[in-house]
Amino acid sequence: MSSTASRRYGVGGGLKAGLRGGLKAGLRGEARAVVTDGVIALGVASALLLTGLSGEHSPAGLLPLGLLGYVLLVAGGLVLFARRRAPVAVLAVTGLCGAGYQAAGFDVPAVAFLFAVYAAVRAGHRTLTIAVGVAMLAALPVAALVSGPHDTAAAFAQARGALEIAWLIAAGSAGEALRQAERRADEAERTREETARRRADEERLRIARELHDSLTHQISVIKVQAEVAVHVARKRGEEVPEALLAIQAAGREASRELRATLEALRDDDTAPPRGLAHVPELVERARAGGLDATLSIEGGRDDVPAAVDRTVYRIVQESLTNIARHAHAATASVTIDRRADALAIRVEDDGGGGSAGSASSPGSGPSPGSGSSPGFGLLGMRERVTALGGRLRAEPRPDGGFTVEAVLPVDRTP
């Protein structure tokens, strides 16, 4: 995409801002979830321990069993801290803890197990949760019988008090309801995004058609007439007026910019992404345009992240395009070096009249009196490199020409 098209349609800045905003929102949401899980785990563990410490619910048996029961009460509550990350494991641990402290003589409700049932159903493990719940209902009467001299009726009564079936169903139902609500919200969000993307594509194509229909023909006519007039004047040996040469150059530049703008508008991201493998095509195209361009690639290409791969192509494309348009250079070199933890790109030219310090250089400011924009190509490259955590250097060479050098990390880029 050309620098003008990037500037007009906000490529780079809006994407970077969106990524930063999404990342910050995600981090805030994760922090809130961690705090919430911690509060719930501590609260449930404290409630179970306090209930167990009361004389009404604590065992009158031996000290080792009592100590084990207290440990199981606390562990059953604290394990809820991991209920979002490992709901199945938390379900199993809380169930074992609940049956364990019942067997140790603690007649304490299995509150932690209800929280685990809710979390497991919310995560989508419905069948497994039902199986574990049935097993828990069967295990609690056995644990009550083990804890002391109870008859069967008393054991079932104690088990029913520890885990009411109604509460178990309520916890599972709440988890399933929330899971369904989250799924519907995700589907609605996905539908909104697809609709917005489709409308944006339709609007982009409409603008492209309007530009093509209204401008392409007129610019082509101006360009052809200027080319013919210059050719005829030179064939007759007449001096070509500066105004006519300016019209000729402006027509060529307008055609290139319009073509780049139309390509940007018609780009629907369905074409295969361009990357390192396509850089030789850029160099060959520059050679075909009369520039003595060379390419040197050192290191492998297989494990380069996709984002870095695309950015390398765009940097080389923008640099060679600006050299061909503005630098009046005879030679250019492209060097790509794959290092251990980074990928370095360097593009150099020997531009003469429009090299360092003028708009002719890639991304430099406009020359006095010119109407060109101040280096939007360099701004676009810098945004891409900064978004990946890299660095960019663009400056005139001491012996003439211009250098664009970028270093992109490959060890922390998706």
QUIWO-V665706 format. One record per pair of residues at least 24 apart in sequence whose C-alpha atoms are under 7 Angstrom apart, sorted by the first residue. I is the first residue (numbers start at 1). J is the second residue. If there is no record, write none. Layout:
# QUIWO-V665706
I/J + I/J
This chain:
# QUIWO-V665706
1/260 + 1/264 + 2/260 + 2/318 + 3/376 + 3/377 + 3/380 + 4/376 + 5/260 + 5/261 + 5/264 + 6/380 + 7/376 + 12/380 + 12/383 + 12/384 + 13/383 + 16/387 + 37/81 + 38/81 + 41/77 + 41/78 + 41/79 + 41/80 + 41/81 + 42/77 + 42/78 + 44/77 + 44/112 + 45/73 + 45/74 + 45/76 + 45/77 + 45/78 + 48/73 + 48/74 + 49/73 + 49/74 + 51/108 + 52/106 + 52/108 + 57/106 + 57/107 + 57/108 + 58/105 + 58/106 + 58/107 + 59/105 + 59/106 + 65/104 + 66/104 + 69/101 + 69/104 + 69/106 + 72/97 + 72/100 + 72/101 + 73/97 + 73/101 + 76/112 + 77/112 + 80/116 + 83/116 + 83/119 + 84/119 + 87/116 + 87/119 + 87/120 + 88/120 + 90/116 + 91/116 + 91/117 + 91/120 + 95/136 + 99/139 + 99/140 + 99/143 + 102/143 + 102/144 + 102/147 + 103/143 + 103/144 + 103/146 + 103/147 + 104/147 + 105/147 + 107/162 + 108/162 + 109/161 + 109/162 + 109/163 + 110/162 + 110/163 + 114/168 + 114/171 + 117/171 + 117/172 + 118/171 + 118/172 + 118/174 + 118/175 + 119/175 + 121/172 + 121/175 + 121/176 + 122/175 + 122/176 + 122/178 + 122/179 + 204/265 + 204/266 + 205/265 + 205/266 + 208/262 + 208/265 + 208/266 + 219/251 + 219/255 + 222/251 + 223/248 + 223/251 + 223/252 + 273/310 + 274/310 + 274/313 + 275/309 + 275/310 + 275/312 + 275/313 + 276/309 + 276/312 + 276/313 + 279/313 + 282/317 + 286/320 + 291/330 + 291/331 + 292/330 + 292/331 + 292/332 + 293/331 + 293/332 + 293/333 + 294/332 + 294/333 + 294/334 + 295/333 + 295/334 + 295/335 + 296/334 + 296/335 + 296/336 + 297/335 + 297/336 + 297/337 + 298/336 + 298/337 + 298/338 + 299/337 + 299/338 + 300/338 + 304/410 + 305/410 + 305/413 + 305/414 + 307/414 + 308/408 + 311/384 + 315/381 + 318/377 + 319/347 + 319/362 + 322/361 + 322/362 + 323/361 + 323/362 + 326/354 + 326/360 + 326/361 + 327/351 + 327/352 + 327/353 + 327/354 + 327/355 + 327/360 + 327/361 + 328/352 + 328/353 + 328/354 + 341/409 + 341/410 + 341/411 + 342/407 + 342/408 + 342/409 + 342/410 + 343/407 + 343/408 + 343/409 + 343/410 + 344/406 + 344/407 + 344/408 + 345/405 + 345/406 + 345/407 + 346/404 + 346/405 + 346/406 + 347/403 + 347/404 + 347/405 + 348/402 + 348/403 + 348/404 + 349/401 + 349/402 + 349/403 + 350/400 + 350/401 + 350/402 + 351/400 + 351/401 + 351/402 + 352/400 + 352/401 + 355/400 + 355/401 + 355/402 + 356/396 + 356/400 + 356/401 + 356/402 + 357/396 + 361/402 + 388/413
